[in-house]
Amino acid sequence: MSVVDIRKTAADLPDAWSSLPLVRVAGSDVKVLRMDGRPLAPESHEAAEALLVVEGTLRLLADGVETDVRAGELYVVEAGVEHAVRPGSRGTLVIVERSADAAATGARTAAP
């Protein structure tokens, strides 16, 4: 794989909050997306996911606690924890999460 310019890739996405898978590593997908200030509804997942802010700020509500995750910071949402994106989240976000294929087959992956 060649070098990927994460910020440019996110900026070129046609829709905000629509993630683009970049690569699969050890049963986990690495995705990039562009945050545009809109909030997202609460969700939870069967596996933990890592949220890495490349630029901007992710305004997160996780397990009832409000947290701002800034550029260069990583937040790990543990499995089963309800989380939502609050209004004002803008910038570039990289998500590392267990791939749908791994989840469907029950493959084990290392925790982030």
C-alpha positions in Angstrom: 0.0 0.0 0.0 1.2 3.5 -0.7 1.2 6.5 1.6 -2.3 7.9 2.2 -2.9 11.6 2.9 -5.6 11.2 5.6 -6.7 14.8 5.6 -6.9 15.1 1.8 -8.8 11.7 1.6 -11.3 12.9 4.1 -11.7 16.3 2.4 -12.4 14.6 -0.9 -15.2 12.4 0.4 -18.5 13.4 -1.1 -20.5 13.1 2.1 -19.6 14.0 5.7 -20.0 11.2 8.2 -19.7 8.6 5.4 -16.6 6.6 6.3 -14.1 5.3 3.7 -12.3 2.0 4.6 -8.6 2.5 3.9 -7.1 -0.9 5.0 -7.9 -4.0 7.0 -5.3 -4.9 9.7 -5.6 -8.0 11.9 -9.3 -8.2 11.5 -9.9 -4.5 12.1 -10.9 -1.9 9.5 -9.2 1.5 9.5 -11.6 4.1 8.2 -11.5 7.9 7.6 -14.3 10.3 7.6 -15.0 14.1 7.6 -16.9 15.6 10.5 -19.1 18.6 9.5 -20.6 19.9 12.7 -23.8 17.8 12.6 -24.6 15.5 15.6 -25.1 11.8 15.2 -27.6 9.6 17.0 -26.4 7.3 19.8 -25.1 3.9 18.9 -23.2 1.0 20.5 -21.1 -1.8 19.1 -20.3 -5.4 20.2 -16.6 -4.6 20.0 -14.5 -1.7 21.1 -13.6 1.0 18.6 -10.8 3.6 18.6 -11.4 7.1 17.5 -8.4 9.1 16.4 -8.9 12.8 15.7 -6.4 13.9 13.0 -7.6 17.5 12.8 -10.4 19.4 14.5 -12.4 18.3 17.5 -14.8 15.3 18.1 -17.4 16.3 20.6 -18.5 13.0 22.1 -21.1 11.8 24.6 -20.0 8.3 25.8 -21.8 6.5 28.6 -23.4 9.8 29.7 -20.1 11.7 29.9 -19.3 14.6 27.5 -15.7 14.6 26.2 -14.0 16.7 23.6 -11.3 14.7 21.7 -8.9 17.1 19.9 -6.4 16.7 17.1 -3.7 14.2 18.0 -5.9 12.5 20.7 -7.3 9.0 20.7 -10.5 7.9 22.5 -11.4 4.2 22.9 -15.1 3.4 23.1 -15.4 0.1 25.0 -17.7 -2.6 23.7 -21.4 -2.0 24.5 -20.9 1.6 25.5 -23.6 3.9 24.1 -22.0 6.9 22.4 -23.1 9.8 20.2 -21.5 12.7 18.4 -22.5 16.1 19.8 -23.1 19.2 17.6 -19.9 21.1 16.6 -17.7 18.1 15.8 -15.6 19.2 12.8 -12.4 17.9 11.2 -10.9 14.6 10.2 -11.5 11.4 12.1 -9.9 7.9 11.8 -11.9 5.0 13.2 -10.4 1.6 13.9 -13.0 -1.0 14.5 -13.5 -4.8 14.2 -14.4 -5.6 10.6 -17.9 -6.8 9.7 -16.3 -10.0 8.3 -14.4 -10.7 11.5 -17.5 -10.1 13.6 -19.6 -12.4 11.4 -17.0 -15.2 11.6 -16.2 -14.7 15.2 -12.5 -14.0 14.5 -10.6 -12.7 17.4 -8.6 -9.5 17.2 -6.3 -7.7 19.6 -7.8 -4.9 21.5 -6.7 -1.4 20.4 
